[in-house]
Amino acid sequence: MIRCLLLVSGAVAAFAAPLAAPLAVVAADAPAVEKRQVGTLTLENVPPTPPAVREALRRYQNARSAGFASWLDDGSMLIATRFGQTSQLHRVARPGGDRTQLTFFDEPVGGAEGVPGSKDHFIFAKDTGGDEYYQGYLMGLDGPEVAFTEPGTRNQSMVFSKDGKTLVWARVGKGDPDYDIVTMTVGDPASRRKVLDASGATAPIAVSPDGRSVLLGRYISAVSSKLYLLDLASGKVSDLGATKGDVAYAGGQFAPDGKSVLVLSDEGSDFKRLVSLDLATGKSVPISPPDLEWDVEEFDLSPDGRLLAYSVNEGGRSRVVVQGFRTRQAVPQPNLPVGVLGSLKFSPDSKSLAIGLNAATSPADVYVFDPGNGTLARWTFSEAGGLDLTALREPELVSFKSFDGLEVPAWVYKPAKINGRAPVIIDIHGGPEGQDRPGFSTRRQYWAAELGAVTIAPNVRGSDGYGKRYIQLDNGPLRQDSVKDIGALLDWIATQPDLDKDRVVVYGGSYGGFMVLASLAAYSDRLAGAVDIVGISNFKTFLTNTEGYRRDLRRAEYGDERDPKMAAVFDQISPLNLTAKMKKPLFVIQGRNDPRVPWTEAEQIVSKVRGQGGDVWYMIAADEGHGFRKKQNVDAQREAETLFLGKVFGPPK
């Protein structure tokens, strides 16, 4: 199993250093700012939403999804879904059964894990206001929850011993670059103790069958990580895995005999493969086909060690494989809808395999496959909010050639009918080591059906899913090459007979927000506007102000601002230094508690562009972090985006 509580891939920023002050250069003719407060949202130059816009959005915003969280030992499962403002934990006991809500917090709860050997107890984690300082809680089906972590710390990667008596996790404090490894007797917070002062982003992956050892992983970068074995009694740490070169590992699970571990590894390959690593010799043996030219993205070994399931990311869509672990022989395969995998987990009795899946035309739901008889049952049926799912649009996979001949893949979502030429939204993913995949997106479906807009979601160089070489093509001083990919996409748009090259908006969040700002500076004469969500505006201030435990991880990707040569590159490419070239309307959206990209990144770009006479809308939420999670705030964001897009696109052509 790769997924383990807490389900958090990014690091956070609780400002260890004083935040760099926003740069304010106010021109004499700077436009006046119309400011208003709506709940926790502060809006600047964002007009009120007309009732017709809110009504058109209602169906799309009310669609729900269900994400698998964990099995319980009684054969029921925990799922995460939203019936109010935030996603909460629910229990489902049978296919199509009622969703019984278990948690009722103002803050969202997503990840959970059942306690092995218990039919009614589980752990979960939640933060406050999007600050990502997750606290752990133990709870029964009848409540109440009991906190077992220390306030002011971030806790993640929680794994149980096989008997469910011991819990191991990673903990870090504010400003600390190094995680601790902590253990606790389940149900006894007083037994909590630190067993290792680890280095960097080190976290537990799995506990050995005998409970004596813990498999640890240290994330260094998207292409480099380390594996270790921790002896709980002595505290001794042994190196595992490759001794030379950069190798990326992911996930990890002990074989039933405890003599080897299953992991994903790209050692000797451009793609991640599922391998068995012998703990005594260090020898690695491929389990997935060695000639597979896609990443294995997820796997799970049944508790009895008899069956193995894994999923392959084939250009963005998932293909699940189930086989005998010892025999390597295929068993009946699940006949799944085409979609994107969210989870893959065998039940405690090894008889069922939970598969979380979503597709472009249906919300995320949970299916259960019975390997014994080959049947597939759907356990959850998420409401579509009144949408006609048959009318939703499947994206088309295309590719375009960039400035250096690189073929760049992109997903294109088109309306059912285009009259003349359609406006275009280039939707750029974050990461930068993310990957845009054809999952359920009511936002893109709304743009197509209600605005008549085409969405193009490119996987520019540096994206995951296309091999080790591709993911490194934008590292360090090569950063601007990914921006040039957007320039090449604009060239491609201009050649399409049904797309309007004069009505193109760039849209993106996090690293995608940087790409939006950089594209607005580089191609302002070819764009109609830009929407930047929690984006980086200056790499120097970003790296200075992001939290200590994630700073070195980001330096590995973006470059080290302490290096004079790299600092000079940052000066050249940071959007904050290129605002004079930004000539089209800009909408900036930010969470005040963002621990990854501090709110000051938004403040300084808004201040400078506006100070130079630019047209800037600004929305900041006091109770959100790295992206909005509360429904009322997401609704307000979508409404404001609609008004902004209507303004910059103008009337249909």
MARLO-786612 format. One record per residue (C-alpha): x, z, y negated. Coordinates in Angstrom, 3 decimals, always signed. Example, Ala and Ser with C-alpha at 12.3 -4.5 7.8 and 13.67 -1.06 7.14 Angstrom:
<atoms>
      east        up     north
   +12.300    +7.800    +4.500
   +13.670    +7.140    +1.060
</atoms>
This chain:
<atoms>
      east        up     north
    +0.000    +0.000    +0.000
    +1.337    -0.949    -3.423
    -1.314    +0.690    -5.546
    -0.891    +4.420    -6.015
    -2.319    +6.875    -8.488
    -1.751    +6.640   -11.381
    -2.516    +2.930   -11.759
    -0.403    +2.365   -14.857
    +2.084    -0.474   -15.108
    +3.169    -0.053   -18.698
    +4.958    +2.829   -20.337
    +3.750    +4.692   -23.400
    +4.962    +5.639   -26.815
    +4.438    +9.097   -28.239
    +6.591    +8.627   -31.247
    +9.885   +10.355   -30.514
   +11.450    +9.045   -33.714
    +9.825    +8.998   -37.153
    +7.711    +5.885   -37.480
    +9.053    +3.174   -39.727
    +6.893    +3.031   -42.820
    +4.777    -0.100   -43.258
    +6.319    -2.558   -45.691
    +4.036    -3.072   -48.659
    +4.800    -5.873   -51.105
    +1.702    -6.369   -53.189
    +1.366    -9.577   -55.131
    -0.323    -9.483   -58.492
    -3.005   -11.826   -57.206
    -3.463   -10.083   -53.849
    -7.101   -10.309   -52.721
    -9.264    -7.214   -53.010
    -9.852    -5.257   -49.801
   -13.412    -4.405   -48.764
   -13.174    -1.288   -46.626
   -15.893    +0.441   -44.620
   -16.193    +2.968   -41.805
   -18.332    +2.442   -38.703
   -18.054    +5.381   -36.308
   -14.371    +5.684   -35.363
   -13.603    +2.186   -36.629
   -12.053    +1.447   -39.997
   -12.840    -2.121   -41.052
   -11.120    -4.034   -43.815
   -12.635    -7.344   -44.992
   -14.738    -7.472   -41.810
   -18.341    -8.286   -42.760
   -21.360    -6.593   -41.164
   -22.647    -8.201   -37.979
   -25.898   -10.194   -38.287
   -28.513    -9.178   -35.682
   -28.483   -12.690   -34.176
   -24.783   -12.425   -33.339
   -25.226    -8.999   -31.759
   -28.143   -10.261   -29.693
   -26.242   -13.340   -28.468
   -23.386   -11.096   -27.323
   -25.596    -8.484   -25.670
   -25.885   -10.100   -22.235
   -22.157   -10.756   -22.009
   -21.218    -7.244   -23.113
   -23.618    -5.586   -20.676
   -22.129    -7.167   -17.562
   -20.518    -4.589   -15.274
   -17.813    -4.630   -12.630
   -16.835    -2.371    -9.735
   -13.231    -1.596    -8.890
   -12.198    -0.023    -5.596
   -10.445    +3.318    -6.100
   -10.104    +4.966    -2.676
   -11.611    +5.645    +0.715
   -12.777    +9.131    +1.626
   -12.336   +10.467    +5.157
   -16.084   +10.340    +5.852
   -16.039    +6.540    +5.562
   -17.481    +6.378    +2.054
   -15.514    +5.033    -0.890
   -14.834    +5.815    -4.526
   -15.290    +3.049    -7.054
   -14.901    +2.828   -10.829
   -17.724    +1.302   -12.838
   -19.431    +1.787   -16.188
   -23.030    +2.871   -16.740
   -22.491    +4.338   -20.208
   -19.691    +3.943   -22.719
   -16.743    +4.294   -20.351
   -15.770    +3.566   -16.759
   -16.274    +6.567   -14.447
   -15.906    +7.367   -10.741
   -18.816    +6.803    -8.353
   -19.264    +7.233    -4.595
   -20.730    +4.524    -2.365
   -21.559    +5.447    +1.226
   -22.564    +2.091    +2.736
   -22.804    -1.636    +1.985
   -25.108    -2.112    -0.993
   -25.614    +1.651    -1.207
   -26.409    +3.652    -4.325
   -23.569    +4.340    -6.713
   -23.563    +8.113    -7.153
   -21.747    +9.049   -10.342
   -19.164   +11.820    -9.938
   -17.359   +12.041   -13.295
   -18.992   +12.188   -16.716
   -16.277   +12.095   -19.362
   -16.102   +10.552   -22.812
   -12.760    +9.064   -21.783
   -12.553    +6.431   -19.034
   -11.505    +7.335   -15.498
   -10.185    +4.503   -13.361
    -7.731    +5.548   -10.670
    -8.493    +8.020    -7.892
    -7.207    +8.875    -4.424
    -8.988   +10.701    -1.614
    -7.196   +13.723    -0.149
    -6.178   +12.839    +3.433
    -8.040   +14.970    +5.950
   -10.760   +15.896    +3.465
   -14.208   +14.329    +3.454
   -15.113   +15.401    -0.037
   -12.027   +15.994    -2.213
   -10.049   +13.574    -4.332
    -7.688   +13.464    -7.281
    -7.978   +11.401   -10.443
    -6.266   +11.061   -13.786
    -7.415   +10.488   -17.351
    -5.950   +10.496   -20.832
    -7.304   +11.220   -24.318
    -8.090    +8.530   -26.856
    -5.894    +5.951   -25.166
    -2.701    +7.990   -25.600
    -1.758    +7.399   -21.923
    -0.572   +10.985   -21.455
    -2.440   +11.175   -18.182
    -3.409   +14.512   -16.690
    -4.173   +14.987   -13.000
    -7.311   +16.671   -11.633
    -8.493   +17.756    -8.173
   -12.232   +17.526    -7.608
   -14.870   +17.775    -4.876
   -17.966   +15.629    -4.602
   -19.944   +18.501    -6.101
   -17.292   +19.343    -8.710
   -15.861   +20.921   -10.713
   -12.542   +19.280   -11.584
    -9.399   +21.439   -11.741
    -6.368   +20.307   -13.730
    -3.034   +20.596   -11.926
    -0.629   +19.018   -14.429
    +0.905   +20.322   -17.651
    -0.639   +19.344   -20.996
    +1.654   +17.243   -23.144
    +3.184   +15.446   -20.161
    +2.497   +12.025   -18.685
    +1.816   +12.065   -14.944
    +1.639    +9.050   -12.641
    +2.343    +7.566    -9.187
    +0.658   +10.349    -7.203
    +1.095   +10.105    -3.414
    +0.042   +12.427    -0.594
    +1.771   +13.500    +2.577
    +0.039   +12.237    +5.718
    -1.648   +15.597    +6.348
    -2.922   +15.826    +2.776
    -1.221   +19.176    +2.156
    +1.488   +17.993    -0.260
    +1.203   +15.885    -3.390
    +4.208   +14.204    -5.030
    +4.227   +12.521    -8.437
    +6.323   +11.485   -11.434
    +6.207   +13.409   -14.709
    +7.775   +12.826   -18.107
    +7.577   +14.556   -21.471
    +7.426   +13.131   -24.950
   +10.674   +11.568   -26.069
   +12.296   +11.888   -22.643
   +13.788    +8.697   -21.134
   +13.904   +10.169   -17.625
   +11.102   +11.090   -15.250
   +11.008   +14.193   -13.038
    +9.757   +14.123    -9.457
    +7.287   +16.956    -8.868
    +5.622   +18.334    -5.738
    +2.691   +20.671    -5.235
    +0.710   +22.164    -2.406
    -2.705   +20.543    -2.806
    -5.176   +22.984    -4.318
    -2.488   +25.355    -5.608
    -1.273   +24.352    -9.108
    +0.959   +27.445    -9.161
    +3.053   +25.863    -6.402
    +4.024   +22.958    -8.637
    +7.804   +22.501    -8.765
   +10.307   +19.929    -9.896
   +12.365   +18.603    -6.995
   +14.439   +15.969    -8.794
   +15.718   +15.193   -12.265
   +15.480   +11.436   -11.879
   +16.978    +8.707   -14.046
   +14.813    +6.316   -16.007
   +11.442    +5.103   -14.724
   +11.701    +6.555   -11.215
    +8.528    +7.316    -9.271
    +7.437    +8.181    -5.737
    +6.038    +5.344    -3.626
    +5.280    +6.945    -0.253
    +5.868   +10.097    +1.792
    +7.364    +9.737    +5.278
    +5.124   +10.409    +8.297
    +6.879   +13.732    +8.980
    +6.520   +14.808    +5.337
   +10.243   +15.404    +4.898
   +11.253   +12.398    +2.803
    +9.892   +10.462    -0.143
   +10.478    +6.779    -0.864
   +11.333    +6.441    -4.551
   +11.486    +3.356    -6.724
   +13.201    +2.922   -10.070
   +11.929    +0.120   -12.281
   +14.656    -1.387   -14.456
   +13.185    -4.750   -15.421
   +10.872    -7.408   -14.044
   +13.758    -8.769   -11.958
   +15.621    -5.564   -11.143
   +14.667    -2.325    -9.429
   +16.139    +0.229    -7.026
   +14.938    +2.028    -3.913
   +15.949    +5.555    -2.889
   +15.114    +8.058    -0.188
   +14.654   +11.665    -1.338
   +15.050   +14.527    +1.153
   +12.559   +17.142    -0.035
   +14.343   +20.099    +1.561
   +17.832   +19.446    +0.197
   +17.056   +17.305    -2.833
   +19.579   +14.717    -1.613
   +18.960   +11.143    -2.739
   +20.180    +8.130    -0.728
   +20.339    +4.540    -1.939
   +18.318    +1.937    -0.060
   +18.012    -1.806    -0.309
   +20.379    -4.331    -1.818
   +23.805    -3.215    -3.014
   +24.682    -6.383    -4.949
   +22.846    -8.344    -7.595
   +19.445    -7.839    -9.157
   +16.560    -7.473    -6.737
   +12.957    -6.767    -7.658
   +11.078    -4.472    -5.281
    +7.405    -3.597    -5.369
    +5.271    -1.223    -3.346
    +6.388    +0.542    -0.226
    +4.983    +2.083    +2.931
    +6.616    +3.803    +5.881
    +6.238    +2.315    +9.346
    +4.466    +4.715   +11.737
    +7.761    +5.803   +13.349
    +9.318    +6.579    +9.955
   +12.414    +4.506   +10.746
   +11.699    +1.648    +8.354
    +9.692    +0.878    +5.238
    +7.669    -2.145    +4.262
    +8.330    -3.381    +0.736
    +8.010    -6.499    -1.375
   +11.412    -7.945    -2.251
   +12.784   -11.091    -3.873
   +16.262   -10.596    -2.391
   +17.601   -14.035    -1.477
   +14.462   -15.740    -2.740
   +12.839   -16.928    -5.941
    +9.616   -15.207    -4.828
    +8.595   -11.767    -3.599
    +8.265   -11.573    +0.180
    +7.018    -8.804    +2.426
    +9.974    -7.397    +4.379
   +10.773    -4.494    +6.687
   +13.785    -2.456    +5.577
   +15.578    -0.434    +8.271
   +16.445    +3.003    +6.849
   +19.491    +3.499    +9.089
   +21.163    +0.098    +8.717
   +19.668    -1.232    +5.507
   +18.887    -4.492    +7.293
   +15.966    -6.437    +5.860
   +13.666    -8.481    +8.127
   +11.027   -10.854    +6.685
    +7.414   -10.225    +7.691
    +5.623   -12.786    +5.526
    +6.729   -16.410    +6.062
   +10.248   -16.735    +4.615
    +9.537   -20.211    +3.254
    +6.466   -19.080    +1.300
    +6.772   -20.438    -2.261
    +4.421   -17.958    -3.889
    +4.606   -14.194    -4.440
    +3.119   -11.747    -1.983
    +1.235    -9.549    -4.447
    -0.208    -6.695    -2.369
    -0.142    -5.292    +1.166
    -1.384    -2.418    +3.284
    -0.603    -1.174    +6.783
    -3.444    +0.428    +8.725
    -2.977    +4.183    +9.348
    -2.699    +3.594   +13.107
    +0.062    +1.031   +12.504
    -1.775    -1.705   +14.372
    -2.866    -4.060   +11.585
    -1.235    -5.428    +8.448
    -2.988    -7.048    +5.500
    -1.317    -8.790    +2.595
    -2.313   -11.082    -0.241
    -0.513   -14.126    -1.622
    -0.828   -15.102    -5.289
    -1.126   -18.881    -5.030
    -0.885   -20.121    -8.578
    -3.196   -17.380    -9.812
    -5.757   -17.270    -7.001
    -5.438   -14.805    -4.107
    -5.307   -15.533    -0.388
    -5.666   -12.554    +1.972
    -3.951   -12.565    +5.379
    -4.677   -10.063    +8.177
    -2.458    -9.900   +11.263
    -1.196    -7.600   +13.979
    +1.701    -5.544   +12.663
    +3.671    -5.404   +15.893
    +2.486    -8.698   +17.379
    +2.592   -10.667   +14.106
    -0.380   -12.557   +15.566
    -3.298   -13.536   +13.371
    -6.656   -11.847   +13.876
   -10.010   -13.121   +12.550
    -9.578   -13.713    +8.834
   -11.970   -12.597    +6.074
   -14.068   -15.445    +4.681
   -13.720   -14.405    +1.053
   -14.929   -16.080    -2.117
   -12.192   -17.789    -4.118
   -10.941   -15.235    -6.619
    -8.344   -12.743    -7.767
    -7.496    -9.676    -5.701
    -7.920    -6.242    -7.238
    -7.266    -4.004    -4.238
    -6.468    -4.034    -0.539
    -6.788    -0.833    +1.503
    -7.503    +0.113    +5.119
    -9.923    +2.963    +5.794
    -8.586    +6.254    +7.207
    -9.863    +5.305   +10.689
    -8.136    +1.871   +10.461
   -11.393    +0.079   +11.322
   -12.225    -1.342    +7.879
   -10.343    -3.105    +5.116
   -11.568    -2.717    +1.528
   -10.957    -5.791    -0.623
   -11.581    -5.710    -4.352
   -12.139    -9.207    -5.692
   -13.341   -10.932    -8.813
   -13.770   -14.571    -9.751
   -14.330   -16.605   -12.885
   -18.056   -16.805   -12.206
   -18.789   -13.333   -10.812
   -17.860    -9.756   -11.781
   -15.407    -7.674    -9.774
   -16.917    -6.210    -6.612
   -15.789    -4.559    -3.393
   -16.025    -6.172    +0.038
   -15.229    -4.568    +3.400
   -13.796    -6.593    +6.279
   -14.100    -5.480    +9.898
   -11.069    -6.903   +11.745
   -12.643    -5.995   +15.070
   -15.555    -8.401   +14.840
   -14.494   -10.536   +11.860
   -17.496    -9.642    +9.687
   -17.398    -9.239    +5.911
   -19.825    -6.929    +4.099
   -20.320    -6.646    +0.365
   -20.433    -2.975    -0.655
   -21.101    -3.331    -4.384
   -23.331    -5.673    -6.348
   -22.349    -5.449   -10.000
   -25.004    -6.308   -12.551
   -24.351    -9.405   -14.648
   -26.095    -7.997   -17.717
   -28.738   -10.714   -17.698
   -26.270   -13.598   -17.399
   -27.082   -16.552   -15.190
   -23.975   -16.543   -12.984
   -24.695   -20.090   -11.828
   -24.237   -21.287   -15.412
   -20.779   -19.759   -15.819
   -17.807   -22.095   -15.989
   -14.944   -22.401   -13.515
   -11.604   -23.013   -15.225
    -9.481   -26.065   -14.521
    -5.775   -25.669   -13.796
    -3.659   -28.073   -15.853
    -0.028   -28.282   -16.874
    +1.758   -29.631   -19.907
    +5.369   -30.529   -20.564
    +7.288   -28.350   -23.023
   +10.129   -29.268   -25.372
   +12.790   -29.088   -22.652
   +10.796   -30.776   -19.900
    +9.517   -27.531   -18.331
    +6.052   -27.858   -16.805
    +3.867   -25.015   -18.118
    +0.617   -24.168   -16.242
    -2.582   -23.305   -18.090
    -6.206   -22.498   -17.280
    -8.797   -24.444   -19.294
   -12.370   -23.144   -19.718
   -14.757   -25.769   -21.103
   -18.409   -25.614   -22.137
   -20.930   -27.372   -19.895
   -21.295   -30.063   -22.543
   -19.078   -31.075   -25.437
   -20.505   -33.108   -28.285
   -17.674   -34.806   -30.119
   -14.571   -32.638   -30.203
   -14.631   -28.918   -29.353
   -12.730   -26.175   -31.177
    -9.966   -24.539   -29.140
    -8.885   -20.929   -28.579
    -5.378   -20.528   -27.142
    -5.593   -17.158   -25.367
    -2.074   -15.805   -24.701
    -1.522   -13.011   -22.181
    +0.672    -9.956   -22.721
    +3.515    -8.554   -20.699
    +5.449   -10.692   -21.367
    +5.783   -10.595   -17.575
    +2.034   -10.934   -17.131
    +0.109   -13.831   -15.671
    -3.190   -15.280   -16.767
    -5.396   -15.623   -13.704
    -8.918   -17.033   -13.260
   -10.790   -13.741   -13.080
   -14.113   -12.726   -14.605
   -14.027   -12.935   -18.406
   -17.284   -12.617   -20.298
   -15.307   -13.209   -23.486
   -14.249   -16.713   -22.453
   -17.671   -17.504   -20.997
   -19.267   -16.436   -24.291
   -16.894   -18.601   -26.286
   -17.808   -21.605   -24.126
   -21.585   -21.134   -23.950
   -22.347   -19.694   -27.391
   -19.563   -21.032   -29.625
   -18.973   -24.330   -27.838
   -15.257   -23.533   -27.767
   -12.665   -24.461   -25.154
   -10.307   -21.681   -24.069
    -6.804   -22.583   -22.933
    -4.876   -19.744   -21.282
    -1.228   -20.792   -20.846
    +1.311   -19.077   -18.629
    +4.263   -19.734   -20.887
    +7.826   -19.282   -19.694
    +8.489   -15.649   -18.883
    +5.179   -15.260   -17.027
    +5.032   -13.662   -13.606
    +3.833   -15.466   -10.493
    +6.079   -18.519   -10.688
    +9.339   -17.149    -9.380
   +12.373   -15.213   -10.541
   +13.865   -18.118   -12.500
   +10.666   -18.787   -14.487
   +10.177   -15.150   -15.446
   +13.644   -14.981   -17.024
   +13.371   -18.110   -19.181
   +12.374   -16.128   -22.290
   +14.683   -13.123   -22.005
   +16.687   -11.831   -24.968
   +17.852   -14.622   -27.280
   +15.590   -17.137   -25.483
   +12.464   -15.445   -26.867
   +11.578   -18.260   -29.251
   +11.468   -20.785   -26.414
    +8.146   -19.303   -25.291
    +6.808   -19.862   -28.819
    +7.921   -23.486   -28.527
    +5.735   -23.698   -25.422
    +2.759   -23.083   -27.725
    +3.995   -25.900   -29.956
    +4.057   -28.177   -26.904
    +0.520   -27.056   -26.042
    -0.613   -28.023   -29.541
    +0.913   -31.463   -28.901
    -1.053   -31.680   -25.630
    -4.290   -30.656   -27.348
    -3.840   -33.474   -29.843
    -3.866   -36.007   -26.984
    -7.165   -34.785   -25.479
   -10.213   -36.825   -26.525
   -12.650   -33.887   -26.378
   -10.533   -31.280   -28.204
   -10.334   -30.851   -31.980
    -6.676   -30.475   -32.961
    -7.724   -29.342   -36.444
    -9.734   -26.366   -35.185
    -7.325   -24.367   -33.032
    -7.018   -20.562   -33.079
    -4.315   -18.515   -31.345
    -5.515   -15.251   -29.789
    -3.631   -12.582   -27.845
    -2.822    -8.931   -27.294
    +0.337    -6.843   -26.955
    +3.168    -9.307   -26.331
    +0.474   -11.951   -26.677
    -0.068   -10.503   -30.153
    +3.572   -11.173   -30.975
    +3.103   -14.726   -29.711
    +0.065   -15.084   -31.983
    +2.011   -13.952   -35.052
    +5.050   -16.038   -34.161
    +2.860   -19.104   -33.598
    +1.075   -18.555   -36.906
    +4.457   -18.583   -38.634
    +5.807   -21.576   -36.712
    +2.684   -23.774   -36.643
    +0.488   -22.583   -39.498
    -0.181   -26.166   -40.594
    -1.625   -26.938   -37.138
    -3.788   -23.826   -36.735
    -7.129   -22.730   -38.166
    -6.483   -18.996   -37.742
    -5.057   -16.231   -35.563
    -6.274   -13.035   -33.838
    -3.541   -10.460   -33.168
    -4.493    -7.492   -30.967
    -2.006    -4.581   -30.713
    +0.841    -7.035   -31.244
    +4.542    -6.581   -32.011
    +5.354    -7.625   -35.570
    +9.015    -6.564   -35.730
   +11.187    -6.020   -32.661
   +13.488    -3.568   -34.429
   +10.725    -1.218   -35.560
    +8.915    -1.654   -32.250
   +11.963    -0.621   -30.216
   +12.718    +2.221   -32.632
    +9.220    +3.676   -32.455
    +8.167    +3.094   -28.870
    +8.483    +6.138   -26.611
   +11.870    +7.084   -25.187
   +11.005    +6.613   -21.525
    +9.940    +2.987   -22.070
   +12.504    +1.937   -24.672
   +15.236    +0.881   -22.258
   +12.690    -0.978   -20.126
   +11.693    -3.043   -23.128
   +15.323    -3.593   -24.151
   +15.947    -5.101   -20.722
   +13.296    -7.720   -21.522
   +13.535    -8.281   -25.266
   +17.161    -7.406   -25.966
   +18.951    -4.399   -27.435
   +18.474    -3.900   -31.166
   +21.706    -1.871   -31.284
   +23.691    -5.002   -30.440
   +24.537    -6.736   -33.760
   +24.102   -10.196   -32.241
   +20.705    -9.323   -30.811
   +19.706    -7.582   -34.028
   +20.455   -10.835   -35.866
   +18.186   -12.706   -33.433
   +15.422   -10.171   -34.055
   +15.809   -10.687   -37.793
   +15.311   -14.411   -37.286
   +12.286   -14.304   -34.968
   +10.329   -11.170   -35.944
    +7.009   -12.235   -37.500
    +7.310    -9.602   -40.226
   +10.226   -11.604   -41.643
    +8.273   -14.881   -41.471
    +5.080   -13.975   -43.313
    +5.715   -16.496   -46.092
    +4.982   -19.202   -43.502
    +1.627   -17.685   -42.469
    -0.904   -19.713   -44.422
    -4.083   -19.376   -42.340
    -6.541   -16.458   -41.927
    -5.360   -13.583   -39.729
    -7.407   -10.913   -37.922
    -5.466    -7.822   -36.741
    -7.008    -5.343   -34.258
    -5.316    -2.041   -33.374
    -5.782    +1.346   -31.714
    -4.508    +4.299   -33.758
    -3.240    +6.123   -30.651
    -1.422    +3.137   -29.147
    +1.564    +4.573   -27.261
    +3.145    +1.222   -26.418
    +2.990    -0.824   -29.617
    +2.649    +1.786   -32.381
    -0.077    +1.321   -34.971
    +2.565    +0.811   -37.638
    +3.297    -2.634   -36.181
    -0.219    -3.617   -37.281
    -0.085    -1.793   -40.592
    +3.110    -3.467   -41.720
    +2.031    -7.027   -40.892
    -1.362    -6.494   -42.561
    +0.264    -5.021   -45.660
    +2.859    -7.736   -46.070
    +0.654   -10.760   -45.384
    -2.089    -9.372   -47.591
    +0.453    -8.472   -50.268
    +1.561   -12.091   -50.369
    -2.000   -13.250   -50.971
    -2.960   -13.930   -47.345
    -6.476   -13.687   -45.957
    -6.396   -10.750   -43.520
    -9.152    -8.948   -41.623
    -8.208    -5.589   -40.089
    -9.916    -3.320   -37.535
    -8.375    -0.025   -36.363
    -9.989    +2.480   -33.996
    -9.168    +6.184   -34.311
   -10.059    +6.882   -30.660
    -8.322    +3.991   -28.905
    -4.819    +3.092   -27.791
    -3.333    -0.105   -26.384
    -6.561    -2.097   -26.457
   -10.158    -0.911   -26.729
   -11.804    +0.736   -23.688
   -14.970    +2.340   -25.074
   -17.964    +0.034   -24.989
   -19.141    +0.637   -28.549
   -15.693    -0.293   -29.847
   -15.357    -3.319   -27.579
   -18.785    -4.493   -28.736
   -17.751    -4.162   -32.369
   -14.523    -6.032   -31.665
   -16.355    -8.947   -30.016
   -18.856    -9.123   -32.883
   -16.105    -9.216   -35.495
   -14.141   -11.805   -33.524
   -17.248   -13.987   -33.427
   -17.612   -13.811   -37.204
   -13.914   -14.579   -37.702
   -13.997   -17.557   -35.348
   -17.111   -18.889   -37.054
   -15.368   -18.629   -40.404
   -12.166   -20.435   -39.413
   -13.791   -23.056   -37.156
   -16.430   -23.978   -39.702
   -19.462   -26.088   -38.816
   -19.433   -28.266   -35.671
   -17.891   -31.710   -35.990
</atoms>
